[in-house]
Amino acid sequence: MEQKQSRQRQHGKYSLYTAPDNCRYTVAAVPDVKILNSLGFYPGTVIHKKKRYRLGGPVLVTSATREIALGKDIASAILVEEDTAI
């Protein structure tokens, strides 16, 4: 179990796909995919991960006033940190 958690979380950062649901995160790193930039995914952006659907389904995220569904591959490539601001 410990080994699995260490693969999912590295240096205080999570993959958006494996991060716990219903939490706020700050985007730490984003792959170089143009559509993510147009959706507002930049390092430092605060997002709310609402839910990860089962069986390899998408991740539902709220960013500003948008609700966005990201596929498993893209969500796995985005690194996030827990947002400590209240």
TORZATI-275294 format. One record per atom (N, C-alpha, C): residue in three letters; atom name; residue number from 1; x, y, z. Coordinates in pm, whole numbers, plus 50000, padded with zeros to 5 digits. Layout:
(ALA, CA, NUM, (X, Y, Z)),
...
***
This chain:
(MET, N, 1, (50082, 49880, 50000)),
(MET, CA, 1, (50000, 50000, 50000)),
(MET, C, 1, (50086, 50125, 50000)),
(GLU, N, 2, (50192, 50129, 50083)),
(GLU, CA, 2, (50279, 50246, 50089)),
(GLU, C, 2, (50344, 50273, 49955)),
(GLN, N, 3, (50387, 50166, 49888)),
(GLN, CA, 3, (50454, 50181, 49759)),
(GLN, C, 3, (50358, 50242, 49657)),
(LYS, N, 4, (50232, 50201, 49658)),
(LYS, CA, 4, (50134, 50255, 49565)),
(LYS, C, 4, (50113, 50403, 49588)),
(GLN, N, 5, (50102, 50446, 49715)),
(GLN, CA, 5, (50084, 50587, 49746)),
(GLN, C, 5, (50204, 50668, 49702)),
(SER, N, 6, (50324, 50616, 49720)),
(SER, CA, 6, (50443, 50692, 49682)),
(SER, C, 6, (50450, 50711, 49531)),
(ARG, N, 7, (50397, 50614, 49453)),
(ARG, CA, 7, (50395, 50631, 49308)),
(ARG, C, 7, (50293, 50737, 49268)),
(GLN, N, 8, (50184, 50749, 49342)),
(GLN, CA, 8, (50080, 50845, 49308)),
(GLN, C, 8, (50115, 50986, 49353)),
(ARG, N, 9, (50195, 50999, 49456)),
(ARG, CA, 9, (50227, 51130, 49511)),
(ARG, C, 9, (50378, 51144, 49516)),
(GLN, N, 10, (50431, 51246, 49450)),
(GLN, CA, 10, (50574, 51267, 49446)),
(GLN, C, 10, (50604, 51410, 49489)),
(HIS, N, 11, (50685, 51423, 49593)),
(HIS, CA, 11, (50731, 51554, 49642)),
(HIS, C, 11, (50614, 51650, 49669)),
(GLY, N, 12, (50509, 51601, 49732)),
(GLY, CA, 12, (50395, 51685, 49767)),
(GLY, C, 12, (50303, 51714, 49650)),
(LYS, N, 13, (50328, 51653, 49536)),
(LYS, CA, 13, (50246, 51676, 49417)),
(LYS, C, 13, (50174, 51547, 49379)),
(TYR, N, 14, (50053, 51563, 49332)),
(TYR, CA, 14, (49971, 51451, 49286)),
(TYR, C, 14, (49951, 51462, 49136)),
(SER, N, 15, (49927, 51351, 49073)),
(SER, CA, 15, (49869, 51352, 48940)),
(SER, C, 15, (49723, 51393, 48961)),
(LEU, N, 16, (49669, 51477, 48877)),
(LEU, CA, 16, (49529, 51517, 48892)),
(LEU, C, 16, (49438, 51395, 48891)),
(TYR, N, 17, (49474, 51295, 48816)),
(TYR, CA, 17, (49390, 51175, 48807)),
(TYR, C, 17, (49384, 51100, 48940)),
(THR, N, 18, (49495, 51091, 49012)),
(THR, CA, 18, (49499, 51014, 49136)),
(THR, C, 18, (49474, 51097, 49261)),
(ALA, N, 19, (49469, 51229, 49248)),
(ALA, CA, 19, (49444, 51316, 49363)),
(ALA, C, 19, (49304, 51290, 49419)),
(PRO, N, 20, (49286, 51304, 49550)),
(PRO, CA, 20, (49154, 51282, 49609)),
(PRO, C, 20, (49047, 51374, 49550)),
(ASP, N, 21, (48925, 51323, 49540)),
(ASP, CA, 21, (48812, 51399, 49487)),
(ASP, C, 21, (48766, 51505, 49586)),
(ASN, N, 22, (48689, 51601, 49533)),
(ASN, CA, 22, (48624, 51706, 49610)),
(ASN, C, 22, (48723, 51789, 49692)),
(CYS, N, 23, (48835, 51826, 49630)),
(CYS, CA, 23, (48937, 51909, 49695)),
(CYS, C, 23, (48984, 52018, 49600)),
(ARG, N, 24, (49037, 52125, 49660)),
(ARG, CA, 24, (49097, 52233, 49580)),
(ARG, C, 24, (49245, 52207, 49563)),
(TYR, N, 25, (49296, 52235, 49444)),
(TYR, CA, 25, (49436, 52215, 49413)),
(TYR, C, 25, (49490, 52334, 49336)),
(THR, N, 26, (49622, 52351, 49344)),
(THR, CA, 26, (49693, 52447, 49261)),
(THR, C, 26, (49768, 52366, 49157)),
(VAL, N, 27, (49753, 52404, 49031)),
(VAL, CA, 27, (49822, 52333, 48923)),
(VAL, C, 27, (49971, 52361, 48935)),
(ALA, N, 28, (50051, 52255, 48938)),
(ALA, CA, 28, (50197, 52267, 48951)),
(ALA, C, 28, (50266, 52252, 48816)),
(ALA, N, 29, (50217, 52163, 48732)),
(ALA, CA, 29, (50278, 52141, 48600)),
(ALA, C, 29, (50172, 52091, 48503)),
(VAL, N, 30, (50184, 52139, 48379)),
(VAL, CA, 30, (50088, 52105, 48275)),
(VAL, C, 30, (50164, 52060, 48151)),
(PRO, N, 31, (50120, 51952, 48085)),
(PRO, CA, 31, (50188, 51912, 47962)),
(PRO, C, 31, (50166, 52017, 47853)),
(ASP, N, 32, (50252, 52016, 47753)),
(ASP, CA, 32, (50244, 52114, 47645)),
(ASP, C, 32, (50136, 52073, 47545)),
(VAL, N, 33, (50011, 52096, 47584)),
(VAL, CA, 33, (49895, 52066, 47500)),
(VAL, C, 33, (49816, 52195, 47488)),
(LYS, N, 34, (49803, 52246, 47366)),
(LYS, CA, 34, (49742, 52378, 47344)),
(LYS, C, 34, (49602, 52392, 47402)),
(ILE, N, 35, (49521, 52287, 47393)),
(ILE, CA, 35, (49384, 52297, 47443)),
(ILE, C, 35, (49381, 52325, 47593)),
(LEU, N, 36, (49479, 52274, 47668)),
(LEU, CA, 36, (49482, 52301, 47813)),
(LEU, C, 36, (49506, 52448, 47840)),
(ASN, N, 37, (49592, 52511, 47762)),
(ASN, CA, 37, (49615, 52655, 47778)),
(ASN, C, 37, (49488, 52733, 47748)),
(SER, N, 38, (49416, 52695, 47644)),
(SER, CA, 38, (49294, 52768, 47610)),
(SER, C, 38, (49184, 52746, 47713)),
(LEU, N, 39, (49192, 52636, 47787)),
(LEU, CA, 39, (49095, 52610, 47895)),
(LEU, C, 39, (49136, 52676, 48027)),
(GLY, N, 40, (49255, 52737, 48029)),
(GLY, CA, 40, (49299, 52808, 48148)),
(GLY, C, 40, (49385, 52726, 48243)),
(PHE, N, 41, (49441, 52616, 48197)),
(PHE, CA, 41, (49527, 52534, 48281)),
(PHE, C, 41, (49672, 52580, 48267)),
(TYR, N, 42, (49717, 52655, 48365)),
(TYR, CA, 42, (49855, 52704, 48372)),
(TYR, C, 42, (49908, 52672, 48512)),
(PRO, N, 43, (50039, 52661, 48528)),
(PRO, CA, 43, (50093, 52648, 48665)),
(PRO, C, 43, (50047, 52767, 48750)),
(GLY, N, 44, (49999, 52738, 48869)),
(GLY, CA, 44, (49950, 52841, 48959)),
(GLY, C, 44, (49799, 52857, 48958)),
(THR, N, 45, (49731, 52800, 48861)),
(THR, CA, 45, (49585, 52808, 48853)),
(THR, C, 45, (49523, 52723, 48964)),
(VAL, N, 46, (49424, 52778, 49032)),
(VAL, CA, 46, (49353, 52704, 49137)),
(VAL, C, 46, (49232, 52635, 49072)),
(ILE, N, 47, (49219, 52506, 49098)),
(ILE, CA, 47, (49108, 52428, 49044)),
(ILE, C, 47, (49041, 52349, 49156)),
(HIS, N, 48, (48922, 52302, 49129)),
(HIS, CA, 48, (48851, 52215, 49222)),
(HIS, C, 48, (48824, 52084, 49150)),
(LYS, N, 49, (48881, 51975, 49200)),
(LYS, CA, 49, (48854, 51843, 49142)),
(LYS, C, 49, (48727, 51790, 49206)),
(LYS, N, 50, (48623, 51781, 49127)),
(LYS, CA, 50, (48495, 51735, 49178)),
(LYS, C, 50, (48491, 51583, 49190)),
(LYS, N, 51, (48528, 51514, 49082)),
(LYS, CA, 51, (48509, 51369, 49082)),
(LYS, C, 51, (48594, 51302, 48974)),
(ARG, N, 52, (48638, 51180, 49004)),
(ARG, CA, 52, (48699, 51094, 48903)),
(ARG, C, 52, (48603, 50979, 48881)),
(TYR, N, 53, (48561, 50962, 48758)),
(TYR, CA, 53, (48469, 50854, 48726)),
(TYR, C, 53, (48542, 50721, 48721)),
(ARG, N, 54, (48474, 50616, 48756)),
(ARG, CA, 54, (48534, 50483, 48766)),
(ARG, C, 54, (48569, 50424, 48630)),
(LEU, N, 55, (48645, 50316, 48636)),
(LEU, CA, 55, (48681, 50236, 48519)),
(LEU, C, 55, (48758, 50317, 48414)),
(GLY, N, 56, (48848, 50403, 48460)),
(GLY, CA, 56, (48930, 50480, 48367)),
(GLY, C, 56, (48859, 50596, 48302)),
(GLY, N, 57, (48748, 50637, 48362)),
(GLY, CA, 57, (48669, 50747, 48306)),
(GLY, C, 57, (48734, 50882, 48328)),
(PRO, N, 58, (48667, 50988, 48285)),
(PRO, CA, 58, (48725, 51122, 48295)),
(PRO, C, 58, (48724, 51177, 48438)),
(VAL, N, 59, (48793, 51288, 48453)),
(VAL, CA, 59, (48798, 51364, 48578)),
(VAL, C, 59, (48718, 51491, 48556)),
(LEU, N, 60, (48628, 51524, 48647)),
(LEU, CA, 60, (48547, 51645, 48638)),
(LEU, C, 60, (48610, 51751, 48726)),
(VAL, N, 61, (48643, 51866, 48665)),
(VAL, CA, 61, (48716, 51974, 48732)),
(VAL, C, 61, (48643, 52105, 48711)),
(THR, N, 62, (48644, 52192, 48812)),
(THR, CA, 62, (48593, 52327, 48798)),
(THR, C, 62, (48712, 52422, 48803)),
(SER, N, 63, (48720, 52510, 48703)),
(SER, CA, 63, (48826, 52611, 48697)),
(SER, C, 63, (48758, 52743, 48667)),
(ALA, N, 64, (48770, 52838, 48760)),
(ALA, CA, 64, (48699, 52966, 48750)),
(ALA, C, 64, (48549, 52936, 48739)),
(THR, N, 65, (48487, 52969, 48626)),
(THR, CA, 65, (48343, 52944, 48611)),
(THR, C, 65, (48314, 52828, 48517)),
(ARG, N, 66, (48418, 52756, 48476)),
(ARG, CA, 66, (48401, 52645, 48382)),
(ARG, C, 66, (48403, 52510, 48452)),
(GLU, N, 67, (48322, 52420, 48401)),
(GLU, CA, 67, (48327, 52282, 48446)),
(GLU, C, 67, (48380, 52201, 48328)),
(ILE, N, 68, (48490, 52128, 48350)),
(ILE, CA, 68, (48562, 52063, 48241)),
(ILE, C, 68, (48582, 51916, 48274)),
(ALA, N, 69, (48561, 51830, 48176)),
(ALA, CA, 69, (48590, 51687, 48189)),
(ALA, C, 69, (48720, 51659, 48114)),
(LEU, N, 70, (48817, 51602, 48183)),
(LEU, CA, 70, (48947, 51569, 48123)),
(LEU, C, 70, (48964, 51418, 48121)),
(GLY, N, 71, (49010, 51366, 48009)),
(GLY, CA, 71, (49035, 51223, 47996)),
(GLY, C, 71, (49148, 51178, 48087)),
(LYS, N, 72, (49154, 51048, 48110)),
(LYS, CA, 72, (49252, 50990, 48202)),
(LYS, C, 72, (49395, 51024, 48163)),
(ASP, N, 73, (49431, 51015, 48035)),
(ASP, CA, 73, (49569, 51041, 47993)),
(ASP, C, 73, (49612, 51184, 48022)),
(ILE, N, 74, (49527, 51280, 47989)),
(ILE, CA, 74, (49560, 51421, 48014)),
(ILE, C, 74, (49561, 51449, 48163)),
(ALA, N, 75, (49460, 51401, 48236)),
(ALA, CA, 75, (49454, 51425, 48381)),
(ALA, C, 75, (49573, 51363, 48453)),
(SER, N, 76, (49622, 51251, 48404)),
(SER, CA, 76, (49739, 51186, 48465)),
(SER, C, 76, (49866, 51267, 48444)),
(ALA, N, 77, (49872, 51345, 48337)),
(ALA, CA, 77, (49991, 51423, 48305)),
(ALA, C, 77, (49994, 51559, 48376)),
(ILE, N, 78, (49883, 51601, 48435)),
(ILE, CA, 78, (49877, 51729, 48507)),
(ILE, C, 78, (49914, 51704, 48652)),
(LEU, N, 79, (50012, 51779, 48703)),
(LEU, CA, 79, (50051, 51768, 48844)),
(LEU, C, 79, (49988, 51880, 48923)),
(VAL, N, 80, (49936, 51846, 49041)),
(VAL, CA, 80, (49871, 51944, 49128)),
(VAL, C, 80, (49924, 51932, 49270)),
(GLU, N, 81, (49910, 52041, 49345)),
(GLU, CA, 81, (49944, 52044, 49487)),
(GLU, C, 81, (49819, 52085, 49562)),
(GLU, N, 82, (49805, 52037, 49685)),
(GLU, CA, 82, (49690, 52078, 49765)),
(GLU, C, 82, (49693, 52228, 49785)),
(ASP, N, 83, (49577, 52291, 49768)),
(ASP, CA, 83, (49566, 52435, 49786)),
(ASP, C, 83, (49541, 52463, 49933)),
(THR, N, 84, (49632, 52536, 49996)),
(THR, CA, 84, (49622, 52562, 50139)),
(THR, C, 84, (49553, 52693, 50170)),
(ALA, N, 85, (49523, 52774, 50069)),
(ALA, CA, 85, (49454, 52901, 50092)),
(ALA, C, 85, (49309, 52875, 50130)),
(ILE, N, 86, (49258, 52959, 50218)),
(ILE, CA, 86, (49118, 52943, 50262)),
(ILE, C, 86, (49032, 53046, 50196)),
***
